Amino acid sequence: DDDDDDAAASETYSALDSSLETLRGFSLLAQGSLPRTLDMHRLVQTVVQQGIPPEQQVHMLNRLLAAFAELTPRGLGNAMALQTARVHKPHFQQVIQHCLRLVQATVPSATAQPTATAAA
C-alpha cells in the first residue's frame, strides 16, 4: 500500500512540475521574490478561480483570511509585524476584493441598488 501511495504521489508531483514548467514557458508563472513562492499571472489566477465552485471558494477564502489574521500585528509597537502587514497589504486587498465579488455573484441582493420612485 505504501508503494502505491508513493507512486501516486510521485505521479502527482511530476504532473504538477510539468504544469508549472508549461506556465513558466509562457511567462504566466515566475519564481517569487520570497523563498518557496511563485508569482502567478492574473489570467491564470482568474481561470483557476472560475473553475472552483463558489462553496469551495468560500471555504478557501476563510482559510486564507485566517492565515492573514495570523500575519497582522497584535500591537502597534511590534515593528516586525507592521512590516509584515505592509508587505502583505496588496494581497489582503485582493482577497477582500475577491470576497466581495463572490458575495455579489452568489447573493443577488448584495448588488441590488435602491430604485428611485417618481413623485406623484
All heavy atoms as an XYZ file, in Angstrom:
906
protein
N       0.816     -1.198      0.000
C       0.000      0.000      0.000
C       0.858      1.260      0.000
O       0.536      2.218     -0.676
C      -0.930      0.016      1.212
C      -2.349     -0.392      0.858
O      -2.704     -0.320     -0.323
O      -3.085     -0.775      1.779
N       1.949      1.249      0.802
C       2.834      2.414      0.854
C       3.484      2.663     -0.493
O       3.669      3.810     -0.899
C       3.906      2.233      1.934
C       3.335      2.397      3.335
O       2.235      2.977      3.466
O       3.988      1.936      4.298
N       3.826      1.568     -1.198
C       4.427      1.714     -2.526
C       3.443      2.361     -3.499
O       3.830      3.208     -4.307
C       4.894      0.363     -3.063
C       6.116     -0.170     -2.323
O       6.825      0.646     -1.680
O       6.353     -1.396     -2.379
N       2.175      1.974     -3.413
C       1.148      2.560     -4.281
C       0.971      4.042     -3.968
O       0.835      4.859     -4.877
C      -0.189      1.841     -4.111
C      -0.179      0.435     -4.684
O       0.714      0.138     -5.519
O      -1.047     -0.363     -4.292
N       0.963      4.390     -2.670
C       0.830      5.787     -2.264
C       2.017      6.602     -2.752
O       1.854      7.727     -3.242
C       0.717      5.904     -0.739
C      -0.613      5.372     -0.215
O      -1.556      5.209     -1.016
O      -0.694      5.117      1.005
N       3.222      6.042     -2.627
C       4.422      6.738     -3.086
C       4.388      6.947     -4.593
O       4.759      8.015     -5.093
C       5.688      5.965     -2.699
C       5.955      5.988     -1.198
O       5.354      6.843     -0.500
O       6.765      5.162     -0.725
N       3.937      5.946     -5.329
C       3.853      6.049     -6.788
C       2.833      7.113     -7.190
O       3.083      7.908     -8.104
C       3.501      4.703     -7.398
N       1.696      7.133     -6.506
C       0.661      8.116     -6.811
C       1.161      9.524     -6.499
O       0.936     10.460     -7.280
C      -0.605      7.817     -6.018
N       1.845      9.688     -5.375
C       2.402     11.000     -5.012
C       3.444     11.433     -6.029
O       3.487     12.595     -6.433
C       2.997     10.951     -3.617
N       4.282     10.504     -6.461
C       5.308     10.808     -7.457
C       4.680     11.274     -8.771
O       5.140     12.236     -9.378
C       6.184      9.584     -7.681
O       7.167      9.852     -8.647
N       3.604     10.589     -9.201
C       2.898     10.976    -10.423
C       2.285     12.367    -10.279
O       2.339     13.175    -11.205
C       1.796      9.974    -10.750
C       2.278      8.701    -11.401
C       1.123      7.789    -11.770
O       0.087      8.293    -12.257
O       1.268      6.577    -11.570
N       1.710     12.638     -9.120
C       1.090     13.937     -8.873
C       2.129     15.046     -8.941
O       1.918     16.068     -9.595
C       0.387     13.950     -7.501
O      -0.631     12.937     -7.507
C      -0.238     15.292     -7.206
N       3.271     14.851     -8.260
C       4.325     15.865     -8.276
C       4.900     16.036     -9.678
O       5.212     17.153    -10.097
C       5.429     15.526     -7.280
C       5.031     15.795     -5.849
C       5.000     14.779     -4.904
C       4.662     17.069     -5.444
C       4.628     15.022     -3.598
C       4.278     17.328     -4.145
C       4.266     16.302     -3.216
O       3.891     16.547     -1.929
N       5.020     14.957    -10.415
C       5.532     15.033    -11.777
C       4.580     15.841    -12.664
O       5.011     16.684    -13.454
C       5.723     13.628    -12.337
O       6.174     13.682    -13.661
N       3.284     15.589    -12.534
C       2.287     16.324    -13.306
C       2.284     17.802    -12.907
O       2.187     18.684    -13.762
C       0.901     15.712    -13.095
N       2.425     18.063    -11.612
C       2.473     19.441    -11.131
C       3.705     20.147    -11.692
O       3.607     21.268    -12.207
C       2.487     19.478     -9.600
C       2.608     20.863     -8.967
C       1.424     21.749     -9.343
C       2.722     20.732     -7.451
N       4.868     19.516    -11.619
C       6.090     20.103    -12.165
C       5.941     20.408    -13.649
O       6.348     21.468    -14.120
C       7.290     19.183    -11.935
C       7.785     19.189    -10.507
O       7.448     20.136     -9.762
O       8.499     18.237    -10.127
N       5.338     19.482    -14.381
C       5.138     19.671    -15.812
C       4.222     20.868    -16.075
O       4.499     21.697    -16.949
C       4.539     18.407    -16.429
O       4.257     18.607    -17.780
N       3.146     20.968    -15.314
C       2.210     22.094    -15.468
C       2.885     23.418    -15.135
O       2.709     24.414    -15.843
C       0.985     21.902    -14.581
O       0.276     20.756    -14.969
N       3.665     23.425    -14.056
C       4.366     24.646    -13.661
C       5.371     25.067    -14.726
O       5.493     26.256    -15.049
C       5.062     24.460    -12.309
C       4.140     24.260    -11.105
C       4.962     24.000     -9.846
C       3.209     25.431    -10.907
N       6.081     24.112    -15.301
C       7.051     24.423    -16.352
C       6.353     24.987    -17.589
O       6.860     25.905    -18.229
C       7.882     23.195    -16.712
C       8.946     22.874    -15.692
C       9.870     24.064    -15.385
O      10.337     24.745    -16.333
O      10.108     24.313    -14.197
N       5.183     24.444    -17.928
C       4.420     24.963    -19.065
C       4.031     26.415    -18.818
O       4.194     27.273    -19.688
C       3.162     24.109    -19.318
O       3.571     22.773    -19.605
C       2.335     24.656    -20.468
N       3.532     26.712    -17.607
C       3.154     28.088    -17.272
C       4.372     29.012    -17.286
O       4.288     30.146    -17.768
C       2.459     28.132    -15.904
C       1.077     27.490    -15.848
C       0.586     27.403    -14.416
C       0.095     28.254    -16.718
N       5.505     28.524    -16.781
C       6.741     29.322    -16.823
C       7.139     29.609    -18.267
O       7.603     30.696    -18.593
C       7.868     28.597    -16.101
C       7.821     28.699    -14.610
C       9.109     28.127    -13.987
N       9.001     28.070    -12.555
C       8.842     26.941    -11.858
N       8.802     25.771    -12.454
N       8.732     26.981    -10.552
N       6.988     28.616    -19.134
C       7.350     28.764    -20.540
C       6.567     29.852    -21.251
O       7.064     30.470    -22.188
N       5.357     30.095    -20.807
C       4.523     31.149    -21.386
C       4.558     32.432    -20.544
O       3.720     33.319    -20.721
C       3.076     30.667    -21.532
C       2.893     29.678    -22.632
C       2.760     28.327    -22.343
C       2.874     30.076    -23.958
C       2.590     27.392    -23.353
C       2.706     29.157    -24.978
C       2.570     27.808    -24.680
N       5.497     32.529    -19.613
C       5.657     33.696    -18.734
C       4.408     33.966    -17.900
O       4.103     35.102    -17.571
C       6.032     34.941    -19.536
O       7.246     34.740    -20.207
N       3.677     32.918    -17.569
C       2.492     33.058    -16.729
C       2.783     32.728    -15.270
O       1.924     32.871    -14.411
C       1.368     32.152    -17.257
C       0.863     32.507    -18.657
C      -0.115     31.453    -19.148
C       0.225     33.884    -18.669
N       4.018     32.297    -15.019
C       4.437     31.924    -13.674
C       5.922     32.215    -13.553
O       6.680     31.968    -14.485
C       4.175     30.429    -13.462
C       4.332     29.866    -12.061
C       3.207     30.379    -11.158
C       4.276     28.354    -12.104
N       6.319     32.767    -12.417
C       7.728     33.074    -12.197
C       8.075     32.820    -10.735
O       7.192     32.772     -9.870
C       8.012     34.536    -12.548
N       9.357     32.650    -10.473
C       9.815     32.490     -9.093
C       9.479     33.761     -8.328
O       9.718     34.863     -8.806
C      11.327     32.245     -9.073
C      11.890     32.011     -7.684
C      11.329     30.742     -7.054
O      11.230     29.718     -7.698
N      10.969     30.833     -5.801
N       8.905     33.623     -7.145
C       8.550     34.773     -6.329
C       9.772     35.414     -5.704
O      10.874     34.866     -5.721
N       9.570     36.593     -5.147
C      10.674     37.313     -4.516
C      11.036     36.731     -3.153
O      12.127     36.947     -2.662
C      10.325     38.799     -4.381
O       9.126     38.946     -3.635
N      10.128     35.985     -2.559
C      10.387     35.333     -1.279
C      10.669     33.857     -1.517
O      10.187     33.285     -2.503
C       9.185     35.495     -0.348
C       8.809     36.928      0.027
C       7.514     36.947      0.820
C       9.931     37.601      0.802
N      11.404     33.216     -0.625
C      11.677     31.781     -0.790
C      10.379     30.970     -0.836
O       9.407     31.290     -0.158
C      12.483     31.418      0.461
C      13.009     32.702      0.986
C      12.040     33.766      0.570
N      10.389     29.934     -1.659
C       9.269     29.000     -1.770
C       7.961     29.667     -2.177
O       6.885     29.282     -1.735
C       9.094     28.228     -0.472
C      10.306     27.396     -0.102
C      10.116     26.614      1.139
N       8.926     25.770      0.962
C       8.395     25.048      1.900
N       8.939     25.013      3.093
N       7.332     24.308      1.685
N       8.064     30.731     -3.008
C       6.859     31.391     -3.510
C       6.922     31.485     -5.028
O       7.989     31.436     -5.623
C       6.688     32.812     -2.931
O       7.784     33.639     -3.354
C       6.595     32.785     -1.420
N       5.760     31.614     -5.623
C       5.641     31.796     -7.063
C       4.771     33.014     -7.331
O       3.832     33.287     -6.581
C       5.000     30.570     -7.707
C       5.755     29.254     -7.589
C       4.884     28.094     -8.063
C       7.044     29.309     -8.398
N       5.084     33.745     -8.389
C       4.241     34.840     -8.842
C       3.456     34.335    -10.045
O       4.041     33.871    -11.017
C       5.086     36.053     -9.242
C       5.763     36.715     -8.058
O       5.202     36.647     -6.944
O       6.845     37.309     -8.247
N       2.130     34.428     -9.946
C       1.262     33.903    -10.988
C       0.562     35.054    -11.706
O       0.059     35.980    -11.067
C       0.214     32.978    -10.357
C      -0.650     32.250    -11.346
S      -1.849     31.157    -10.539
C      -0.777     29.985     -9.747
N       0.519     34.989    -13.023
C      -0.159     35.987    -13.838
C      -1.642     36.014    -13.468
O      -2.248     34.986    -13.181
C       0.021     35.630    -15.316
C      -0.416     36.703    -16.254
N      -1.730     36.906    -16.584
C       0.308     37.631    -16.929
C      -1.810     37.915    -17.430
N      -0.583     38.370    -17.658
N      -2.233     37.200    -13.501
C      -3.648     37.349    -13.138
C      -4.578     36.491    -13.996
O      -5.602     36.030    -13.523
C      -4.079     38.805    -13.268
C      -3.765     39.605    -12.071
C      -4.508     40.928    -12.137
N      -3.823     41.898    -11.339
C      -3.882     41.940    -10.018
N      -4.611     41.062     -9.382
N      -3.219     42.828     -9.341
N      -4.229     36.302    -15.244
C      -5.062     35.482    -16.125
C      -5.162     34.058    -15.595
O      -6.247     33.472    -15.555
C      -4.484     35.476    -17.544
C      -5.205     34.610    -18.575
C      -6.646     35.085    -18.758
C      -4.459     34.653    -19.898
N      -4.042     33.517    -15.148
C      -4.045     32.154    -14.582
C      -4.881     32.141    -13.306
O      -5.690     31.228    -13.098
C      -2.609     31.662    -14.312
C      -2.616     30.296    -13.642
C      -1.799     31.628    -15.602
N      -4.717     33.157    -12.461
C      -5.499     33.226    -11.222
C      -6.990     33.248    -11.528
O      -7.782     32.541    -10.900
C      -5.120     34.476    -10.427
C      -3.719     34.442     -9.876
C      -3.359     35.732     -9.159
O      -4.222     36.518     -8.791
N      -2.075     35.944     -8.971
N      -7.381     34.045    -12.516
C      -8.796     34.170    -12.868
C      -9.353     32.850    -13.382
O     -10.444     32.424    -12.978
C      -8.987     35.275    -13.925
O      -8.523     36.508    -13.367
C     -10.442     35.421    -14.331
N      -8.614     32.189    -14.260
C      -9.076     30.909    -14.814
C      -9.228     29.869    -13.711
O     -10.223     29.147    -13.651
C      -8.109     30.415    -15.921
C      -8.401     28.974    -16.306
C      -8.192     31.326    -17.130
N      -8.263     29.822    -12.809
C      -8.331     28.859    -11.704
C      -9.525     29.173    -10.814
O     -10.300     28.280    -10.452
C      -7.013     28.850    -10.897
C      -7.166     28.066     -9.609
C      -5.876     28.277    -11.742
N      -9.712     30.458    -10.468
C     -10.822     30.838     -9.598
C     -12.170     30.508    -10.224
O     -13.085     30.059     -9.544
C     -10.766     32.336     -9.274
C      -9.668     32.689     -8.314
C      -9.508     34.191     -8.139
O     -10.137     34.992     -8.816
N      -8.636     34.568     -7.225
N     -12.302     30.716    -11.533
C     -13.576     30.447    -12.195
C     -13.913     28.963    -12.224
O     -15.070     28.599    -12.316
C     -13.554     31.014    -13.615
C     -13.617     32.514    -13.635
C     -13.528     33.088    -15.031
O     -13.226     32.395    -15.991
N     -13.785     34.381    -15.139
N     -12.896     28.122    -12.117
C     -13.136     26.685    -12.130
C     -13.450     26.094    -10.764
O     -13.756     24.913    -10.654
N     -13.398     26.913     -9.732
C     -13.657     26.427     -8.374
C     -15.098     26.775     -7.992
O     -15.500     27.931     -8.095
C     -12.677     27.071     -7.362
C     -11.237     26.737     -7.737
C     -12.989     26.618     -5.940
C     -10.198     27.487     -6.909
N     -15.890     25.788     -7.553
C     -17.276     26.073     -7.142
C     -17.313     27.116     -6.021
O     -16.413     27.154     -5.169
C     -17.791     24.727     -6.632
C     -16.849     23.699     -7.160
C     -15.531     24.383     -7.363
N     -18.347     27.976     -6.016
C     -18.435     29.042     -5.011
C     -18.315     28.550     -3.569
O     -17.668     29.192     -2.744
C     -19.805     29.672     -5.262
C     -20.091     29.389     -6.698
C     -19.439     28.054     -6.970
N     -18.913     27.387     -3.256
C     -18.845     26.882     -1.874
C     -17.396     26.598     -1.480
O     -16.970     26.881     -0.361
C     -19.659     25.602     -1.704
C     -21.081     25.654     -2.197
C     -21.197     25.471     -3.712
O     -20.490     24.634     -4.295
O     -22.003     26.204     -4.305
N     -16.648     26.027     -2.411
C     -15.240     25.720     -2.129
C     -14.423     27.008     -2.056
O     -13.504     27.123     -1.251
C     -14.674     24.790     -3.204
C     -13.295     24.257     -2.852
C     -12.792     23.256     -3.885
O     -13.485     22.894     -4.815
N     -11.565     22.825     -3.696
N     -14.772     28.006     -2.884
C     -14.083     29.289     -2.813
C     -14.280     29.926     -1.443
O     -13.333     30.475     -0.860
C     -14.597     30.237     -3.897
C     -14.121     29.887     -5.280
C     -14.531     30.941     -6.285
O     -14.504     32.126     -5.999
N     -14.912     30.495     -7.469
N     -15.502     29.860     -0.924
C     -15.775     30.420      0.403
C     -14.911     29.729      1.452
O     -14.291     30.383      2.301
C     -17.278     30.303      0.756
C     -17.532     30.619      2.226
C     -18.099     31.210     -0.147
N     -14.841     28.403      1.391
C     -14.020     27.648      2.336
C     -12.552     28.067      2.223
O     -11.878     28.308      3.233
C     -14.180     26.146      2.085
C     -13.279     25.295      2.916
N     -13.482     25.111      4.272
C     -12.159     24.600      2.597
C     -12.517     24.336      4.743
N     -11.709     24.007      3.753
N     -12.049     28.159      1.004
C     -10.650     28.535      0.790
C     -10.381     29.964      1.260
O      -9.347     30.244      1.870
C     -10.290     28.380     -0.685
C     -10.292     26.923     -1.147
S     -10.195     26.738     -2.940
C      -8.526     27.285     -3.231
N     -11.324     30.868      0.994
C     -11.153     32.255      1.429
C     -11.149     32.357      2.949
O     -10.391     33.142      3.520
C     -12.235     33.148      0.812
C     -12.060     33.418     -0.677
C     -13.314     34.064     -1.255
C     -10.841     34.290     -0.937
N     -11.988     31.572      3.609
C     -11.980     31.564      5.072
C     -10.621     31.131      5.610
O     -10.093     31.722      6.557
C     -13.074     30.650      5.624
C     -14.432     31.299      5.595
O     -14.548     32.509      5.703
N     -15.461     30.497      5.441
N     -10.052     30.098      5.012
C      -8.725     29.621      5.437
C      -7.661     30.691      5.174
O      -6.776     30.914      6.008
C      -8.366     28.326      4.721
C      -9.209     27.141      5.180
C      -8.840     25.851      4.498
N      -7.423     25.547      4.659
C      -6.718     24.807      3.821
N      -7.290     24.289      2.762
N      -5.447     24.564      4.032
N      -7.767     31.346      4.023
C      -6.797     32.379      3.678
C      -6.908     33.575      4.615
O      -5.897     34.111      5.091
C      -7.015     32.817      2.229
C      -5.994     33.772      1.643
C      -4.571     33.221      1.762
C      -6.322     34.054      0.198
N      -8.129     33.992      4.909
C      -8.313     35.109      5.841
C      -7.787     34.768      7.231
O      -7.200     35.613      7.904
C      -9.784     35.522      5.888
C     -10.305     36.209      4.629
C     -11.822     36.366      4.704
C      -9.626     37.544      4.416
N      -7.974     33.533      7.649
C      -7.439     33.111      8.952
C      -5.913     33.160      8.936
O      -5.284     33.591      9.911
C      -7.929     31.705      9.298
N      -5.310     32.743      7.817
C      -3.845     32.807      7.707
C      -3.371     34.250      7.717
O      -2.379     34.585      8.376
C      -3.385     32.100      6.434
N      -4.083     35.128      7.018
C      -3.720     36.544      7.018
C      -3.851     37.137      8.422
O      -3.049     37.968      8.829
C      -4.597     37.341      6.056
C      -4.181     37.245      4.613
C      -5.084     37.529      3.622
C      -2.889     36.891      4.240
C      -4.719     37.452      2.279
C      -2.510     36.807      2.916
C      -3.430     37.099      1.930
N      -4.866     36.700      9.150
C      -5.055     37.212     10.516
C      -3.849     36.896     11.383
O      -3.477     37.680     12.256
C      -6.325     36.630     11.125
N      -3.212     35.763     11.123
C      -2.012     35.404     11.878
C      -0.836     36.314     11.549
O       0.101     36.429     12.330
C      -1.627     33.947     11.606
C      -2.613     32.946     12.160
C      -2.717     33.019     13.679
O      -1.668     33.120     14.337
O      -3.853     32.988     14.184
N      -0.880     36.957     10.385
C       0.218     37.825      9.960
C       0.050     39.270     10.411
O       0.970     40.059     10.302
C       0.343     37.810      8.428
C       0.709     36.486      7.797
C       0.625     36.596      6.280
C       2.107     36.061      8.211
N      -1.128     39.625     10.873
C      -1.380     41.017     11.235
C      -0.768     41.336     12.589
O      -0.663     40.483     13.459
C      -2.888     41.322     11.264
O      -3.522     40.446     12.201
C      -3.515     41.154      9.902
N      -0.361     42.591     12.745
C       0.269     42.982     14.014
C      -0.717     42.934     15.177
O      -1.876     43.296     15.028
C       0.739     44.411     13.760
C      -0.033     44.890     12.593
C      -0.431     43.679     11.796
N      -0.253     42.455     16.302
C      -1.098     42.387     17.500
C      -0.997     43.682     18.313
O      -1.827     43.969     19.131
C      -0.675     41.210     18.398
C      -0.814     39.867     17.720
C      -2.279     39.453     17.640
N      -2.396     38.077     17.223
C      -2.835     37.705     16.034
N      -3.176     38.595     15.151
N      -2.942     36.443     15.726
N       0.032     44.459     18.080
C       0.213     45.713     18.792
C       1.006     46.676     17.933
O       1.812     46.264     17.115
N       0.769     47.950     18.099
C       1.439     48.938     17.265
C       2.933     49.004     17.516
O       3.679     49.495     16.687
C       0.809     50.320     17.478
C      -0.645     50.431     17.018
C      -1.194     51.823     17.352
C      -0.764     50.168     15.537
N       3.396     48.501     18.654
C       4.816     48.554     18.967
C       5.640     47.465     18.302
O       6.856     47.479     18.384
N       5.005     46.523     17.632
C       5.715     45.406     17.029
C       6.122     45.772     15.595
O       5.367     45.605     14.651
C       4.826     44.157     17.037
C       5.568     42.928     16.589
O       6.575     42.999     15.900
N       5.053     41.780     16.974
N       7.345     46.288     15.427
C       7.819     46.769     14.129
C       7.870     45.659     13.092
O       7.535     45.873     11.925
C       9.191     47.423     14.279
N       8.282     44.464     13.488
C       8.370     43.346     12.544
C       6.990     42.978     12.011
O       6.815     42.757     10.816
C       9.018     42.131     13.213
C       9.138     40.944     12.293
S      10.264     41.259     10.967
C      11.640     40.305     11.517
N       5.996     42.944     12.889
C       4.639     42.616     12.471
C       4.080     43.704     11.554
O       3.388     43.404     10.576
C       3.735     42.421     13.685
N       4.397     44.964     11.843
C       3.933     46.055     10.988
C       4.547     45.953      9.593
O       3.878     46.161      8.588
C       4.260     47.414     11.616
C       3.385     47.809     12.801
C       3.922     49.074     13.456
C       1.956     48.019     12.352
N       5.831     45.617      9.530
C       6.488     45.452      8.237
C       5.859     44.296      7.461
O       5.612     44.401      6.265
C       7.998     45.228      8.413
C       8.740     45.035      7.115
C       8.629     46.227      6.172
O       8.461     47.364      6.593
N       8.698     45.968      4.884
N       5.582     43.201      8.147
C       4.943     42.054      7.510
C       3.572     42.452      6.960
O       3.216     42.097      5.835
C       4.800     40.887      8.504
O       6.100     40.512      8.942
C       4.108     39.697      7.880
N       2.817     43.208      7.746
C       1.494     43.653      7.312
C       1.604     44.546      6.082
O       0.806     44.432      5.146
C       0.780     44.382      8.440
N       2.603     45.426      6.043
C       2.794     46.290      4.870
C       3.102     45.472      3.618
O       2.599     45.745      2.545
C       3.916     47.293      5.130
C       3.514     48.422      6.019
C       4.604     49.484      6.073
N       4.322     50.399      7.143
C       4.955     50.412      8.318
N       5.933     49.567      8.563
N       4.618     51.271      9.246
N       3.952     44.472      3.772
C       4.327     43.629      2.641
C       3.109     42.886      2.101
O       2.942     42.739      0.897
C       5.440     42.630      3.048
C       5.631     41.552      2.005
C       6.742     43.370      3.314
N       2.240     42.437      2.990
C       1.091     41.626      2.582
C      -0.159     42.443      2.257
O      -1.151     41.887      1.807
C       0.774     40.589      3.664
C       1.815     39.528      3.753
N       2.896     39.635      4.578
C       1.964     38.360      3.091
C       3.656     38.571      4.436
N       3.126     37.788      3.544
N      -0.110     43.754      2.453
C      -1.293     44.592      2.228
C      -1.911     44.402      0.844
O      -3.129     44.238      0.732
C      -0.945     46.068      2.449
C      -2.134     46.992      2.258
C      -1.747     48.444      2.483
C      -2.924     49.355      2.191
N      -2.553     50.762      2.339
N      -1.130     44.386     -0.257
C      -1.764     44.185     -1.568
C      -2.502     42.845     -1.658
O      -3.549     42.746     -2.306
C      -0.595     44.222     -2.559
C       0.526     44.866     -1.831
C       0.300     44.594     -0.370
N      -1.968     41.836     -0.991
C      -2.610     40.523     -1.010
C      -3.905     40.543     -0.198
O      -4.907     39.952     -0.600
C      -1.647     39.455     -0.492
C      -0.362     39.427     -1.256
N      -0.276     38.956     -2.545
C       0.877     39.862     -0.921
C       0.968     39.085     -2.973
N       1.683     39.629     -2.005
N      -3.879     41.243      0.941
C      -5.094     41.388      1.739
C      -6.178     42.039      0.883
O      -7.321     41.605      0.858
C      -4.868     42.273      2.964
C      -3.917     41.749      3.998
C      -3.260     42.634      4.842
C      -3.658     40.398      4.149
C      -2.373     42.174      5.810
C      -2.788     39.931      5.109
C      -2.142     40.832      5.944
N      -5.795     43.096      0.178
C      -6.761     43.835     -0.635
C      -7.339     42.954     -1.738
O      -8.545     42.999     -1.991
C      -6.106     45.082     -1.225
C      -5.779     46.119     -0.168
C      -4.922     47.253     -0.696
O      -4.111     47.081     -1.601
N      -5.100     48.429     -0.113
N      -6.515     42.158     -2.380
C      -7.003     41.272     -3.436
C      -7.984     40.239     -2.890
O      -9.000     39.943     -3.517
C      -5.829     40.570     -4.134
C      -5.023     41.476     -5.021
C      -5.832     42.017     -6.178
O      -6.585     41.295     -6.825
N      -5.705     43.307     -6.440
N      -7.677     39.681     -1.722
C      -8.573     38.688     -1.124
C      -9.903     39.338     -0.764
O     -10.970     38.776     -1.036
C      -7.926     38.036      0.120
C      -8.936     37.211      0.897
C      -6.747     37.177     -0.300
N      -9.858     40.524     -0.208
C     -11.093     41.226      0.154
C     -11.915     41.537     -1.092
O     -13.128     41.331     -1.119
C     -10.783     42.493      0.963
C     -10.256     42.089      2.348
C     -12.006     43.397      1.085
C      -9.638     43.208      3.137
N     -11.260     41.990     -2.163
C     -11.979     42.262     -3.405
C     -12.609     40.984     -3.967
O     -13.734     40.998     -4.450
C     -11.049     42.896     -4.436
C     -10.698     44.325     -4.099
C      -9.668     44.911     -5.046
O      -9.189     44.252     -5.959
N      -9.316     46.163     -4.816
N     -11.872     39.881     -3.891
C     -12.429     38.607     -4.379
C     -13.620     38.193     -3.522
O     -14.626     37.703     -4.051
C     -11.369     37.516     -4.394
C     -11.877     36.226     -4.949
N     -12.215     36.075     -6.281
C     -12.159     35.053     -4.355
C     -12.662     34.857     -6.474
N     -12.637     34.209     -5.328
N     -13.518     38.375     -2.210
C     -14.648     38.060     -1.319
C     -15.877     38.874     -1.719
O     -16.992     38.331     -1.792
C     -14.292     38.360      0.135
S     -13.133     37.217      0.885
N     -15.683     40.143     -1.984
C     -16.812     40.992     -2.373
C     -17.422     40.543     -3.697
O     -18.645     40.478     -3.834
C     -16.367     42.456     -2.468
C     -16.027     43.119     -1.140
C     -15.429     44.500     -1.367
C     -17.243     43.201     -0.243
N     -16.570     40.202     -4.674
C     -17.087     39.708     -5.955
C     -17.856     38.408     -5.761
O     -18.904     38.193     -6.380
C     -15.940     39.513     -6.959
C     -15.401     40.804     -7.542
C     -14.472     40.544     -8.710
N     -13.337     39.696     -8.373
C     -12.165     40.129     -7.925
N     -11.969     41.414     -7.739
N     -11.188     39.284     -7.667
N     -17.340     37.538     -4.910
C     -18.006     36.262     -4.657
C     -19.369     36.487     -4.015
O     -20.359     35.875     -4.399
C     -17.125     35.375     -3.772
C     -17.614     33.967     -3.497
C     -17.752     33.175     -4.794
C     -16.649     33.257     -2.563
N     -19.422     37.384     -3.049
C     -20.701     37.692     -2.397
C     -21.670     38.284     -3.404
O     -22.840     37.889     -3.479
C     -20.492     38.658     -1.205
C     -21.814     39.241     -0.731
C     -19.784     37.943     -0.067
N     -21.192     39.196     -4.229
C     -22.070     39.823     -5.229
C     -22.577     38.802     -6.243
O     -23.708     38.901     -6.711
C     -21.334     40.961     -5.931
C     -21.107     42.142     -5.018
C     -20.185     43.186     -5.616
O     -19.518     42.950     -6.622
N     -20.128     44.348     -4.989
N     -21.749     37.822     -6.575
C     -22.147     36.814     -7.555
C     -23.114     35.789     -6.977
O     -23.930     35.228     -7.703
C     -20.913     36.102     -8.097
N     -23.037     35.551     -5.674
C     -23.853     34.490     -5.088
C     -25.053     34.997     -4.312
O     -25.967     34.236     -4.035
C     -23.009     33.596     -4.153
O     -22.405     34.407     -3.149
C     -21.943     32.853     -4.932
N     -25.054     36.285     -3.955
C     -26.172     36.856     -3.205
C     -26.743     38.008     -4.029
O     -26.202     39.106     -4.008
C     -25.723     37.362     -1.807
C     -26.900     37.927     -1.041
C     -25.032     36.257     -1.038
N     -27.822     37.765     -4.783
C     -28.362     38.796     -5.674
C     -28.668     40.115     -4.987
O     -28.449     41.169     -5.551
C     -29.642     38.171     -6.231
C     -29.469     36.704     -6.032
C     -28.576     36.537     -4.828
N     -29.141     40.077     -3.754
C     -29.495     41.311     -3.061
C     -28.260     42.140     -2.703
O     -28.375     43.320     -2.412
C     -30.290     41.005     -1.794
O     -29.515     40.244     -0.896
N     -27.062     41.539     -2.745
C     -25.844     42.275     -2.408
C     -25.513     43.325     -3.446
O     -24.839     44.308     -3.169
C     -24.662     41.328     -2.255
N     -26.009     43.172     -4.679
C     -25.710     44.139     -5.729
C     -26.908     44.994     -6.073
O     -26.796     45.892     -6.883
C     -25.236     43.400     -7.011
O     -26.230     42.487     -7.414
C     -23.925     42.705     -6.785
N     -28.054     44.693     -5.465
C     -29.250     45.469     -5.773
C     -29.103     46.903     -5.294
O     -28.688     47.167     -4.175
C     -30.476     44.817     -5.118
N     -29.405     47.831     -6.165
C     -29.357     49.262     -5.844
C     -30.775     49.731     -5.565
O     -31.714     49.322     -6.249
C     -28.760     50.032     -7.010
C     -27.325     49.643     -7.343
C     -26.362     50.051     -6.227
O     -26.494     51.113     -5.636
N     -25.413     49.199     -5.931
N     -30.915     50.637     -4.610
C     -32.255     51.178     -4.370
C     -32.746     51.914     -5.624
O     -31.958     52.577     -6.297
C     -32.075     52.157     -3.211
C     -30.673     51.976     -2.722
C     -29.926     51.178     -3.730
N     -33.990     51.761     -5.943
C     -34.535     52.421     -7.123
C     -35.303     53.656     -6.673
O     -36.020     53.649     -5.666
C     -35.464     51.496     -7.905
O     -36.486     51.012     -7.025
C     -34.685     50.316     -8.476
N     -35.130     54.691     -7.436
C     -35.835     55.949     -7.138
C     -37.237     55.854     -7.714
O     -37.431     55.339     -8.822
C     -35.092     57.137     -7.723
N     -38.189     56.333     -6.969
C     -39.559     56.352     -7.479
C     -39.939     57.775     -7.764
O     -39.554     58.703     -7.045
C     -40.531     55.726     -6.456
O     -40.422     56.444     -5.237
C     -40.233     54.266     -6.235
N     -40.672     57.950     -8.810
C     -41.089     59.299     -9.211
C     -42.181     59.792     -8.256
O     -43.052     59.034     -7.851
C     -41.619     59.286    -10.646
N     -42.093     61.066     -7.911
C     -43.100     61.657     -7.029
C     -44.397     61.838     -7.820
O     -44.376     62.225     -8.979
C     -42.627     62.987     -6.484
N     -45.528     61.570     -7.194
C     -46.810     61.669     -7.887
C     -47.310     63.066     -7.908
O     -47.127     63.894     -7.132
C     -47.824     60.765     -7.216
